[in-house]
Amino acid sequence: MAKDDPQFRIRMPADLKRRAEESAEQNHRSLNAEIVQRVEDSFKPALTSDNQAVIDFTTAHELARAFLAKIDEKKAPLSDDELALVRFWRSLSEEKKRAVIDLLHIDKVAL
């Protein structure tokens, strides 16, 4: 970090500050350097033991929406409610899917 990097003040709970100070000491860095490192790390994807990226729900949701939109770009992307219905439908057993179809009086549905 350079002396001319922007500076700003933040507020944080005393317990969080104490934990950050302890972590900084264990990592042999200043509190500022510890906070900067943790913020930088939060923007990097985490990796599992077999080098698979771990992503947060929001990123996964955005990727799923982009993927679904690419499947058929002529159709409008699914809304959040439609995505929730698809996930719910896929979680049902075949027996429950058939019961829902029967309730809705749908004659022909490809499962």
C-alpha positions in Angstrom: 0.0 0.0 0.0 1.2 3.5 -0.8 0.9 6.5 1.4 -1.3 8.2 -1.2 -3.9 5.3 -1.2 -7.4 6.7 -0.2 -8.2 6.6 3.5 -11.5 6.3 5.2 -12.8 5.7 8.7 -15.1 2.8 9.5 -17.1 1.8 12.5 -17.2 -1.8 13.7 -18.4 -3.5 16.9 -15.7 -3.6 19.6 -15.7 -7.5 19.6 -15.1 -7.6 15.8 -12.3 -5.1 16.1 -10.7 -7.2 18.9 -10.9 -10.3 16.8 -9.4 -8.5 13.8 -6.6 -7.3 16.0 -5.9 -10.8 17.2 -5.9 -12.1 13.7 -3.6 -9.4 12.5 -1.2 -10.2 15.3 -1.3 -13.9 14.5 -0.6 -13.1 10.8 2.2 -10.6 11.7 0.6 -7.6 10.0 -1.0 -4.4 11.0 -4.7 -4.1 11.6 -5.0 -2.1 8.4 -3.2 -4.7 6.4 -5.3 -7.5 7.9 -8.6 -5.7 7.0 -7.3 -4.9 3.5 -6.3 -8.6 3.0 -9.6 -9.9 4.2 -11.5 -7.5 1.9 -9.3 -8.6 -1.1 -9.9 -12.3 -0.2 -13.7 -11.7 -0.1 -13.5 -11.0 -3.9 -11.6 -14.1 -4.8 -13.5 -17.4 -5.3 -12.8 -20.0 -2.6 -11.5 -23.4 -3.7 -12.4 -26.8 -2.3 -9.7 -29.4 -1.8 -10.1 -30.6 -5.4 -9.7 -27.1 -6.8 -13.4 -26.6 -7.5 -14.6 -23.0 -7.0 -17.0 -22.3 -4.2 -19.4 -19.4 -5.0 -22.0 -17.6 -3.0 -25.7 -18.0 -3.6 -26.1 -14.7 -5.4 -23.3 -15.5 -7.9 -24.8 -19.0 -8.4 -28.2 -17.5 -9.0 -26.8 -15.0 -11.6 -24.9 -17.8 -13.4 -28.0 -20.0 -13.5 -30.1 -17.2 -14.9 -27.4 -16.4 -17.6 -27.2 -20.1 -18.5 -30.9 -20.5 -18.8 -31.1 -17.3 -21.0 -28.4 -18.8 -23.3 -30.4 -22.0 -23.8 -33.0 -20.2 -25.8 -32.2 -16.5 -26.3 -35.5 -16.0 -28.2 -37.5 -16.6 -25.0 -37.6 -14.1 -22.2 -35.4 -15.1 -19.2 -37.2 -16.8 -16.3 -38.4 -14.6 -13.5 -37.4 -15.4 -9.9 -40.8 -17.0 -9.3 -40.5 -19.2 -12.4 -37.0 -20.3 -11.3 -38.4 -21.1 -7.8 -41.1 -23.2 -9.4 -38.7 -25.1 -11.6 -36.5 -25.9 -8.6 -39.5 -27.0 -6.6 -40.8 -29.1 -9.4 -37.4 -30.8 -9.8 -37.4 -31.6 -6.1 -40.7 -33.6 -6.3 -40.8 -37.3 -6.7 -42.4 -38.6 -10.0 -45.5 -39.7 -8.0 -45.9 -36.1 -6.6 -45.4 -34.6 -10.0 -48.1 -36.9 -11.4 -50.5 -35.8 -8.6 -49.9 -32.1 -9.3 -50.5 -32.7 -13.0 -53.8 -34.6 -12.1 -54.8 -31.7 -9.8 -54.2 -29.2 -12.6 -56.1 -31.4 -15.1 -53.2 -31.4 -17.5 -53.7 -34.0 -20.2 -50.3 -34.3 -21.8 -47.1 -33.3 -20.0 -43.6 -34.7 -20.9 -41.8 -35.7 -17.7 
